[in-house]
Structure formats: structure tokens, C-alpha cells
Amino acid sequence: MRKNIVAGNWKMNKTLQEGIALAKELNEMLANEKPNCDVIICTPFIHLASVTPLVDPAKIGVGAENCADKESGAYTGEVSAAMVASTGAKYVILGHSERRAYYHETVEILEEKVKLALAHGLTPIFCIGEVLEEREANKQNEVVAAQLASVFSLSAEDFSKIILAYEPVWAIGTGKTATPEQAQEIHAFIRSTVAGKYGQEVADNCSILYGGSCKPSNAKELFAKPDVDGGLIGGAALKAADFKGIIDAFNN
Ligand code: 13P
């Protein structure tokens, strides 16, 4: 069956020293615990090589927040999937709405990124989600279905390796969370869309995380929904106690 997962997305926050301190703090907090979910922290590129050896790999997986859509070569400033993997990181967030909106990442670019990530043994955490106007026009299902096109060219075997994250853009960093009912409704739609493409078994095994103003006070209600398999956490991942509070939503 599918895994429950709590993943942090640090975004463009924390100096190297601050990031190391946060990773250590979280590692210590989890040292004597058995979380009922997989825990992942996705950090800026420069943190990866320092943070990966600091955390207990049995408790905390480490990931990047992006990778290049090219294998290697003259792409100044880019970081390849192979480079990410060489730090010991195991995951990579792809298709985050901030990357789509500010860096113009298209369905085609993301398809390349997902394929390269998989080719280098990374697990993509692939994000989809609508903006407010699309939600208000009741177009959210259409939008997420179109965004899934980047991963629907994968074989069933490769698709089975990825994690999906539904992040309504209107809920990201706004303090406005989707209600558990809204999250459940669209997660169920996403799962049925996956089932339509790859079959029910693949869909049932696919972890679909919710992201958008998720915090210790609302995580439990969201994660209680049958098609919400955990969270992708922004702001609340920047404080070990808050992140741990969200992980604990699976414990009681
Ligand atoms: P917030 O939790 O800060 O709303 O961010 C969510 C997010 O974008 C995670 O990728």
C-alpha cells in the first residue's frame, strides 16, 4: 500500500549554517521516535552535501527543490539530477507552482526533468495545483489533469516511483488552507485520473501529498482523509518543532 509522507520544502530560506542547525535539530527530535510516516526534507542545492550525512537515513530522506532539464554541459548556473544524486539526496521536488510561475517551467520542460531525475535514481515529488481564478471558475480538475501530462508519458513502472503533491496555489504561504473536504475531493479526482491511465493498483499505491498552509493545527484533519497521504510543507518546515508537530499528526 501507499506510504504516508511528510516532506518539507525549505524554498529559498536558511543560510548553510542555519540549514545544518535545522537538520540537526530535526534529526535529534526524531532520534528516539518511530514516525508513522516517511520524513523528507528538501533543501536548497548548496545544503544537500552537508545535510545528507548529518541525518539518519532510516528516519529522514533528503531532497532537492529542483534540477535541470539537461543532462550536463554549458548551462551556467544549473544543477543536474546527477549532481543532486551525487550528494546522497534521494528526492527532488519538480513542478512546484513557484517554478512554473516565476521560471516558466512548462509541461515539456518538466517532463524532461522528471525523466532525468528518474534516470539518476531520484524520486520526483511532482507538484500540481490550480491558481485562485481557476478554482473560482471551477476549473481545478481540468488544470491538474493537464499538469499530469508531464508524468503521464512515463511507463507504469516509472510512474510508480514518483510521489504526487497537490498544492493549490491560493493556499501556498497565504494561511488559507484547503478544507479537508476540498483536499479529499481533488485528491480522489487525481487518484481516479491516475487509475484511468495506469490502472487501479498503480493509483492505490501512489502517495498524494497535500501542500498549502499546512501546519500542526490542521495536519491531522487533512491527513485523516482517505486520499490525502501526507503533506508537502513550506513555512512550517522551517521550524523543527512545527515540522515535528505535523509529523506527529500521523502518530495519534
Ligand atoms: P506553505 O506551507 O508555506 O504554504 O508552502 C507550501 C508549499 O509550497 C510547499 O511546497
Boltz pocket constraint, residues with backbone or C-beta under 6 A from the ligand:
constraints:
  - pocket:
      binder: B
      contacts: [[A, 9], [A, 96], [A, 167], [A, 171], [A, 172], [A, 173], [A, 174], [A, 175], [A, 211], [A, 212], [A, 213], [A, 214], [A, 232], [A, 233], [A, 234], [A, 235], [A, 236]]
      max_distance: 6.0
